Amino acid sequence: MPREDKTKPWNEEAHKACEPQLPPNRKPAPVTAEQLAAAQREAECLRAEGVSWYPDPDPVTAEIDQTKATPEQWSALKRDHGEALRKCRPKR
């Protein structure tokens, strides 16, 4: 998926010219109640293990919104909380 370069000023003409080339917006697939419950348990477990900032999953897709924490926090998750991840994440 294309990313917006926020360091450059917005160019309305360029965006309109390129719009037909963009992929269609996909609608996220809903998950089962079991999948959502597993994602919620994982989030609760990680917070209980000291990752207090870890966000709740989306109630429809069970995805974690990466914008709910800083890039530094996401990097530190694997580096500093590996044991919590092993304990809380179901085997995939």
N, C-alpha and C positions, 0 to 999 in steps of 0.2 A: 504494500500500500504506500503511495507517495506520502512523503512527509513535507510539511510546510517549513521553509527556512525562515524563522522569525527574525533573523539578523538583517534581512533585506526588506525594503519597503514593499507594501502591497501594490501589485500592478493589476488593476481591474481589467484592462484590455487583454493582457496575457492570460489571465484566468478564464475570461470568456472565450478566448480563442482556443484554449486547450480543453475546455470543459467536455466537448464530445469525445475526447480521447480517454477520459477517466473511466475506470471500471465502475459498474453499477454498485450502488450502496447495498451491501448485503445485510440482511436481517439476521441477527444472532439467533441461533437455534436454541429453543428452550430445553432445559435439562429435566430429568426426572426428579421427583421428590427425594429419592434416595441419593442421587448425585448432589443435589443442593444441600441435603443434610450432611453429607460427607464433607463438602467444602466448608460448611459452617462449623463443623467439629474441628476441622483443621485450623481454621482461623482462631477459634476459641482456645485450642490447645497451644498454638504458637504464642498467643497473648499470655496465657498462663505460664509459659516457659520463659517469659521475659521480653518478648517481642511486642511491646505494648502498642506500637503504632500499626501493627498489621491490620489491614482493613477487612471488613466483612465482604463476602462474595456478593455479586449481583444476584438479586432474587429471581431473575429469569434465566440467566445464562450460567450462573455460578462462577463467572470469571472474576478475577481480582483486578480492580482498576489500578493500573500502574501509576496513575497520576495522583493517587492518594498518599504517596510517600515520595521522598526525594530520591534521586538516583543514588546518592550515597547510602541511604538506608537499604535500598534493594541490593547494592553491592555487598554491604555488610551482612545481609541476611545469610548468605552462604558462607561467608568468611568467618563470621563471629557466632553464628547460631546453627552450625551444622548438626549438632546433637539434637537440638529441638526439631529441626527439619526431619531428621531420621525418625524421631519419636512420633511426630505429629502427622507426617504425610503418609497417606496410604501407599502401599507398593503399587507402582504404575506399570 
